[in-house]
């Protein structure tokens, strides 16, 4: 099981593991991985070369590259960011089979600092899981890729390993040409491939193409091709029982002796010796990765020490705790609340009539109140005793200060100012126990921009707008409505997140 399958969440084509690594056996995957050492050090074996990565180092593992991690004897914290190339290749045609190198002479290079900052921001967004964090993580990953393409796809071979070459940085024509050449070589290494064939594809002379490859990589065309073939053969050596003659032929070598010669050049040993030494060190059902995931607190502390400014940007936001509402159908449904919801005072004020729309919709149903707080209400049309087949949930996103402000403002302009200036983020989690079966979940949601447009629309003079402007205003003021089906055996959780003042009315009905 040499190939590792990376699992991604449906809405997030990025997977991040931050852990103390003991041992991660030899494996490869189809996706790209960015390794960032936050604390301590690790040994990374990438193909034939072994790297000692220390705190602050970043290393790019390109797709299908064989690699493994090993503890050096000291505690470590390693962030491994894996990105779904099937997703991101839709935006960057040359991303697959691209070759990024971050090994640089100057560890304080500005481009490396940019990479570290982006990685830290991605990690903090994932830890915080704030409003729309998936979008922010994807956006930051696009920035990460842009940085890699701008500063880290230029390399040269020095002392047997690839190093970042800044001399050609910014030469997009050269970068694009090298990407096409290496991409074609990786796709066709297993057959007879000539420099002339590639020269014709690139509309270049053989001499000029040979010069470009040598200058950009430090290798001749034939040496680069042999390197690719040897690199690909490693998967067959460790992942199959094929004889080396079959492997040599399958990877494009014309004779076994040439395969052995080039394998020994890069790996320093005979292919069979290599197989004997490493066959028991590949990831499999019997040999698993050994690592311990780090706690959010430890990760935050490491980021605070490593990347200046990033932690401070997020620390205040992370103090915000989610609003958790527990509705126990068996208890709450039996005990109807005969009281006025806390929201009633705010929503009954004429100046807040725009905000009161969802509240008035809920109240018009005339349902029984079973739970309420300073910014939420839960009701049901059902009567106890009997099955509970529906729930209505209303949540408003505003904090205690906004709550106070809405009780004393005196005009529409005051309300507009309050709504515009509030960008607080909140997460509501309503956990309902005692619901079983299939339910339709209907959501009606007002965002901050909807509310602002409604306030402005209320103060606009009749006939001021053209038909087009009137249609735009209508789009801006209408709430978003969505419907889904949820199946519950005994418990159902409803989650909603906001940034800025907003409201959501959620109707849950048994199908």
N, C-alpha and C positions, 0 to 999 in steps of 0.2 A: 504494500500500500504506500508506495513511494510518493504518489501524488496526493496532496492534501486538498480537500474540498473546503473552501471558505464559505460559510453561511452568512448571508446578509439579511437584515430586516427589510421588509418589502419597501418601506419608504426611505431607506437609508443605504445607499450603495457604498458605504464605508464601514469597516469593522475595526475597532480599536481594542487592543489588549495591552494593559499596563500591568506588569508583573515582575516579581523577583524570579529570575530564571535559574533553575538548577541545571537542566539539560533539555535541549530541544533537538531530537534526532534529525538526521539528514532527510530532507523532503524538498518538494517544489510545488508550486501552484501556478495557475494560469494568470494570476493577478499580480500587480506590483505591490511591493511592501516598502514602507519607509520606517527605518529603525532609528530611534532616538534614545540615547542612553541618558537618563535623568540623574542616576546616581550609580556610583561604583564603576565596575567594568565587566565586560564579557568577552569571550572569544567567539568570533564569528568565522565560520569556515564557509567560503563562497566559491564553489567549484574547486579548483586546485589550490587556491590561495587562502591562507589563514590570516585574519586581521584581529588585532587586539584593540577593541573599542573602549574608550574611557569616557568618563562623565563629560557630557556636552557634545559628543560625537554623533553625527548623523550618517547613516549609510542607506543607499538605495539598493534594494534587491529587485532586479528587473524580472519580468514575467518569465516563468519556466527555468529560472536559475536554481540550481541545486545549492542548498545551504543548510547550516545547522548552527545552534548556539550552545555554548558551554560555560558554566560558572568558572570564574577564575580563582575562587577561594574567598572572595569578599562579597558582601551583600551588594545587590544591584537592584536598580529599578529601570526597566526598559519599556518604552512605549513602542508598540508595533502597530502601525497604521496600514491596513490593507485596503486597497481600492479596487472596486469592480471595474475591470477594463472593458467588459461588455457594455457597461453603462457609459463610461467616460470616453470610449472610443467613438461614440456618436458625435462628440464635439471636437475630437482631435484625431484626425485620420491616421497620423503616424505614431500614435501613442503605443500601440501594441508592437512588440519587438524593438521598441526604442531602447536606448542604452544611456542611462544616466550615471554619472560618477561624481561623488561628493568628496572623495579623498583629495585634500588640498594641502599645499605647502603652508598656507597661513590659516590657522584654526579660527582666527578672529575676522576672517573675511566677511564683508558686509552682507554678501548674498547668503552665507551660512546663517548669519544672525536673523535674516528675514525668514529663512526656512524654520528656524527654531521658534520664532515668534508665531508663525502660522500654525505650527504643530501644537504649541502651547494653547493657542486660542481654540483650536479644534477640541483639545482635551477638556478645556474648561467648559465649553459649550455642552459637551457630552455629559460632564459631571453635573452641570447645573440643570440641564433639560428644561430650559426656560421656554418662553413663548416662541414657537416656530423654530426650535433649535435645529431640527433636521435641515431646514432651508439654509440656516447659517453655516452648518457643518459642510453641506454640499458646496456652498459659495466659497468657503475657505479652502476646500479641496481644489476647486477650480484655480484659486490663487496659488495654491501649492504647485499644481501642474504648470501653471504659467511661469512660475519661478524656476522650476526644473528645466523647462524648455528654453528659458532665456539664458540661464547661467550654468547648467550642469550637463549639457549633452555634448560637451567638447572634451575629448580625452586623448591621452597618449600613453603608450606603454613605456614604463620606466622600471628597471630592476625587476622585471617579471610580473609587474602588476599595473593595472590601469590607474592613472591619476588624472585629476581634473586639469584641463589645459585652458588657461584664461586668454592665451594669445589670440585665439580665433573667436572669442566671445563676441556675440553681436552679429556675427557673419551668418545671417539667416539663410542665405543662398547655399553656403557650404553645409550648414546644419541639415537643411532639407535634402540636399544631395546625398549626404552620408546616411541619413535615415532611409532613403529609398534604396541605397546600395546594400546596407546591412540587412534591411527588411527582405530584400530579394535573395540575399545570400542565405538567410535563415530559412526561407521558404523553399530553397532549391539546393541546399548543401548535399543532399543525398544522391545527387546525380552528377554527371560530368558538367562542370560549370567553368566557363572561361572568362578571362578578363575582356576579351573581344565582345562577348555576348552582352556584358554589362555596359561596355563602352558604347555599343550601338543603341542600347536602351536610353542611355544618358546623352546621346549625340555628342560624344567626346572622343578624342583620339585615345588610343591605348596608352600612349606615353603620358598624356596629361592625367588620365584617370589613375594610372599607377602612382603618379606623383602625388595626387590628392590623397589617396588612401594612405600612402607612406607618411606624408606630412601630418595628416590628421590623427592617425592611430599609432604611428611608430612601427607599423607592420607592413610588409609587402602584401599584395593581394593574396598570394598563395599561402603565406603564413596566417593571414586572417581567416581564410577559408578552412585551413587545417585546424586552427583554434576552434572555430565554430563546430566543426565535425567532431573533434575530440570532446568538446563541452557537451554536445548532444549525446555522445556515446556513453557518458557517465550514467544517464538514466537507464540505458539498456544493460549496462554492467551490473548495476545494483538492483534494478527493478525486474530483471528477467533472468532466465537460466541459459540464455543463448550463448553459443560458443563465440569466441572472439573473431573467428573467421566470418561468421554471419553478421556480427556487429560491425566489423570493418566494412563489409559490403553494403550493409544497410545505411551506414553513415557516409557513404560516398568515396571511401578509399579504394584505390585500384588494386591494392595488395595488402595482405595482413602485415607484412613487414613495415610498410609505410605507416600503417595505423599504430603499430607498437612504437615505432620511432617517434612519432609526434606525440603520442600519449606520454611516453617517458620524458619527452622534452617539457611538457607542461606539468605533469603530475609527479615527475621524479621517480616513477616506478613502473613496472610492467603492469598491463591491465589486469592480469590474473592475480597478481600480488595485491593490487588495489582492491579488487573484488573480495579477496580473502580477508583483508584488513578491515573493510568497512561494511560488508554485507550484514553484519549483526548490529549496525548502528543506524539503520534507517527506520523511519517512523512506520509503525504497523499496528495491528490489533494487539500484539504482544508487547511492543515497545512504544510507549506513549510519551508525549511531552510532559516534562515535570517542571511545573512553575506554580507560583502562588500569586494570585491577583492581589494587587496593592489596594489598600483602603482609599476612599476619596480624600480623606484628611491627609494621608501621607503623599498622595499625588499632588494635591494643592500645595503642600509645603515644598515639595521638590520643584514645582513650577515657579513658586515665589522666589526660590533661591537661584534658579537657572535663568529665567527670562524676566528681566526687569520691566515693571509696568503692567504686564498682562494680568497678573493675579489681582492687582489693585483695581483693574477695570471691572472685575467680576465679583469681588468679595462682598460689596454691598448688596448686589443682586441676590447672592446666595444666602443672605440672611432671611430672605422672604420664605416663609414656610407655606406649603400648600394648604388650602382650605379643605379639610376633610369632613364630610358629612356622612354619618352612619345612620342609615334608615333600616331598622329591624322591623320587617313587616309584621311579625308576630306580636311585637310589643307596641310599636308606634301606631300601627293601624288600629289596634284595639283601644288606644288612648287618644281620641281626637282632642286637639288643642282648642279650647274656647278662649282665644285671646286675639288681640290685634297684632299683626306682623309688625316687626320693627321698621320695615320699609314703608309702612303706611303713611307715616308723618311726612317723609320726604316726597313720596309720590302724590300726595294729596295737594301739594302746593302748586298753584297755577304756573309759577315760573319754571317748574320742573316737568311740565306736561309732555315735553318731547321725550324725556327719559322714562316717563310713566307708561308709555305705550305697551310694552310687554307686561308690565304689572297689571294694567287695566284688562288686558286680554286674559290673563290668568284669573283675575277676580271675577270676570264676567261668567266664568264657568260655574261659579257657586259651589266649589268643591270643599271637602273637609280638610282643614289644616292639620298636618301630622308632624311637621318639623319646620323651624324657621330660625334665622339668625340675622345679623346686621346686614348681610348681603345675599341671602338666599331664602327661598320658600319651597316647601314640598307639600303638595296636596294630592288628594285622591277623590274620585267620584264615587268610590265604593263605600259600602256601609258594613260595619262590623256587627255581628259575625257574618262570615261569608268569604268567598275567595277574593283576593285582591287582584284585579285584572288590569289596573291602570294606575299610573303615577304621573304627576305633573311637577316639573322641577324648573324653578326660575333662579338664575344667578345673575348678580351684577358685579362688575369689577370696579371697585373703588375702595380706598383705604379709609382709616378712621378720620384723617384730616379732610378728605373729600366729603365724607359723611357729614361732618360738622359744617363744612362750607355750604353744602346743598340745603341745610336747614336755615341758613341766614341770608343767602343771596337774594337780591331784590329785582333783578332785571334779566332779560334774555342775553344782554351783552355780558353780564356777570357769569351766566351759565356757559356761554361760549368760551370765555376766558378760562374757566375751570376745566372744561373738557379739553381744550387745546393744550393746556399746560401739564396735563396729567399723562405720564407715560409709564405708569407702574405696571409691572407684570404680575400676573396671578395664575395659579393653577387650582382648579376645583376638582375634587374627586368625590363623587357621591356613590357610596357603597351600599347597595340595597340587598339585604339578605331576606330570603323567603319567597323569591320570585322563581317560578319554574315554568318552562315551556318556551315557545317562540313569541317574540315581541317585536312590534314595529316601533322604531325609535325615530321620531320626527323632531327635527331641530329648526328653530327659527332664531336667527342670530343678528344682532345689531353690533357693528364694529364702531370704533371711534369715528371713522370718517363718515359713516352713515349718520351718526348723531350730529356731527358738525354740520353736515349738509342739511339736515332737517331743521336745525336751529336757524341757519342762514335762509333757508327757503321760507320759513315762517315769517321772517322779517322783510321778505322781498315784495315789492309792489306788484300787484296783478297786472299782467300785460307787458311787463318789462322784458320778458324773454322771447326770443325767437322760438319756432317750433323745435329746432335742433337743440337749443339751450334747455328748453323744457324737458326734452327727452333725456339729456345728460343729467339734469337735476333729478329726474325720476330714477334713473339708474343708480345715482349716488345715494338716494335716500331709502331705496328699497332694501329690506333685510335679505340675508341669504337664507335659503330654506333647503334642507337636505333630509333624506329619508334612508333608513337602513333597517335590516332585520337582525336581531340578536337572539341567540339561543342561550338559555340559562337553566342550569340544573337546580340551583338553589340561591345563587348569588349573581348579581349583575353590578358591574362598575361603570359609571358614566364619568368620563373625564372631559374637561373643557379648559382651554387656556386663553388668556387675553393679554394684550398689551394696550394700555390706555383704557379709558372708560368704555364699557361695553355691556351688553346684556344678552342672555340666551335663555329662551323658553324651550324646554324639552318635554315632549309628550310621549309617554311610554304606554302602549296598549297591547294587550294580548291578541294574537292573531287567531 
